[in-house]
Amino acid sequence: MMKAPRKQKPGRLTLGGDKNYDTREQVAGLRELQVTPHVAQNTGRPGGSAIDQRTTQHAGYTRSQTKRQRVEEIFGWFKTVAMMRKTHFRGLERVGWMFTWAAAAYNLVRMRNLLGATT
């Protein structure tokens, strides 16, 4: 785990992640750094989740998981609809162009859905 200097701001620092980061070592390491782990609970793991109720009871944890899900949906759309599971180009410039194109297409679809919902 990397330690980088950070600016002091009010409130506690949080770090989100998927359920693969729900390990006792990871959670303990984050808490040692005074970072609140907002990782998804892996309840199917033997021994249960390393995230306890003192973290999950806060509204910030729920907001964090909702935002994480929103990001995962975008990347899922990229992989399935925009054919980005396996890139068809070589080179950073062309792959970057493909990513930008897919993001623009996603934004257009999202705008259409949002405008359709209000009218």
N, C-alpha and C positions, 0 to 999 in steps of 0.2 A: 504494500500500500504506500502510495506516495504522499509525502507531507509537503504542502506548499504554503507559504505565508498567505494569509487572507486578511482582508479589511475587517475591522470590528464593526458589526452592525447589531442593532437591537434584536433580541430573540435568538433562538437556538438554530444552528445550521442543520439542515436535513439533507439526506441523500436517498434518492429513490432507486429502485432496481426490481428486476423480476424475481421469481421465486427461487431461482438457482443461487441467489445471494442470501437466502434465508438459512444460514448456517451459524452455529454457536460462535465459531471463531470470528466470522465476519462481523456479526452483530456486536460481540465483545470488543473487537478492535475499533469499530466505529464509536462505541460508547466511551472507550478510553480516550479517543480524540475529541470527545464532547460533541459528537455528531449524532443526531437522532436518525436511526435507520428507518426509512419508509419503504421497505421492500415488501413485495407480495408474500403472504403467508403460504408456506408449503406444508399444508396439514397432512398430506399423504405420506410424508417422510416418517420413518420409524423414530419415535421419540417426540414427534410433534414439531411445531414451529418454534423457532428461536425468538420470534417477535411476541412479546407478552402483551397483556391487556393495558399496561400503562402507556404503551405506544398507540395501540389500535383504538383506544377510547376517545382520542382527540379528533376534532373535526378536521384538523390539518392533515392527518393521515388519510382520511377519506377523500379529501380534495386531491391529495397527491396521487392516490391510486386512480382516481377518475381521470386526471390529466395524463397519467402514464398509459392508461387504456386508450385514450384519444390518440396518442402518439403511435401506439402499437397498431391501431386501425389504419393509420396513414401508411405505415410501412407494409402492412398486409395488403393494402390496395396496390401499392407500388409493385409488390411481388406478383400478385395475381392478374390484375387488370393491365398495368403498364408494362408487363413482361420484364421486370427487373430482377427476377429471381436469379437469372444468369445473364450477365451483360452480353450484348451482341457486338460490342466495340472494344477496341484496345486503346490504351492511352488515357491519361487523366483528363485531357481536354475533351475528348469525345465522350467518355463516360460521364464527365461532369455535365456536358451538354444534354446527354440522355436523362440524367437526373433532373436537371432544370426543366426539361420538356415535360417529364412525368409530373413534377410538382405543379407546373402551370396547368396541366390537364386536370389534376386533382382539384386545384382551386376553382377551375371553371365548373366542374361537376358539383362541387360543394356550394358554389354561389347559385347554381341552378336549383339545387335542392332547397337552399335557404329561401330564395325568392319565391319558389313554388309553395313553400309552407306558409307564407304570409299572404298570398293572394287567393 
